[in-house]
Amino acid sequence: TTTAPTTAPTTAPTTAPPTTDVLYGDTNCDKVVNIADVVVLNKWLNDNSAYAMTAQGKVNADCCDAKAGTPDENDSKAIIQSLVSLVTLDCKSTDLK
């Protein structure tokens, strides 16, 4: 009697969903908010088809008018201004200087 080999079903890799632990401004998810996060966000804003940001990074990046849906230029400005203590993250776009 010959038994056919069994194979496990293959599935496409999935990206882990964002957690509820949000560190506003931490776009590169290294647990620190600094200028590197602005660079990551600006690269993604410039060409998000060529530069990937994780789902958690996008949640963290959405720090100005949070929950607006997707990170935008105001989020980049907010991170920069938070680094020099002009605003605190999660801010409103009207708070930006």
C-alpha positions in Angstrom: 0.0 0.0 0.0 1.4 3.4 -1.0 0.5 6.4 1.1 0.6 9.8 -0.6 2.7 12.4 1.1 0.8 15.0 3.0 1.6 18.7 2.8 0.6 21.5 5.1 -1.6 24.2 3.6 0.4 27.3 2.7 -0.7 30.7 3.7 0.6 34.1 2.9 2.6 35.8 5.7 0.6 38.3 7.5 1.6 41.5 9.2 1.0 41.7 12.9 -1.9 44.0 13.7 -1.0 47.1 15.6 -1.1 46.9 19.3 -3.1 49.1 21.7 0.3 50.3 23.1 0.7 53.5 21.2 3.9 55.6 21.6 2.9 58.7 19.6 5.7 59.8 17.3 7.6 56.5 17.3 7.3 55.7 13.6 10.2 53.3 13.5 8.9 51.4 16.6 12.2 51.5 18.5 10.5 52.7 21.7 12.2 56.2 21.4 10.8 59.3 19.7 13.6 61.2 18.0 14.6 62.7 14.6 14.9 59.2 13.1 11.1 58.9 13.4 10.7 62.1 11.4 13.0 60.7 8.7 11.0 57.4 8.5 7.7 59.3 8.3 8.9 61.8 5.7 10.3 58.9 3.5 6.9 57.2 3.8 5.0 60.4 3.0 7.2 61.0 0.0 6.7 57.6 -1.6 4.7 55.0 0.5 4.9 52.6 -2.4 8.7 52.4 -2.2 9.1 52.8 1.5 7.2 50.5 3.9 6.2 51.4 7.4 4.7 48.9 9.8 1.1 49.0 10.8 2.2 49.9 14.4 4.5 52.6 12.9 1.5 54.1 11.1 -0.6 54.1 14.3 2.3 55.7 16.3 2.9 58.2 13.5 -0.7 59.4 13.6 0.1 61.8 16.5 -1.5 65.1 15.4 -5.2 65.0 15.2 -4.8 61.3 16.2 -7.0 58.8 14.6 -7.3 60.9 11.5 -6.8 57.7 9.6 -3.4 58.0 8.0 -0.2 59.9 8.9 0.3 63.2 7.1 2.5 66.3 7.0 1.0 67.6 10.3 2.2 64.5 12.1 5.7 65.1 10.8 5.6 68.7 12.0 4.2 67.6 15.3 7.0 65.2 15.9 9.6 67.8 15.1 7.9 70.4 17.3 7.6 67.8 20.2 11.4 67.2 20.0 12.0 70.9 20.8 9.2 71.0 23.4 6.8 73.2 21.4 3.9 70.7 21.6 3.2 67.4 23.3 2.0 64.5 21.3 -1.1 63.7 20.8 -1.8 67.3 19.7 -4.2 69.1 17.4 -3.1 70.7 14.2 -4.2 74.1 15.7 -1.4 73.6 18.3 1.3 73.5 15.7 3.5 76.6 15.6 
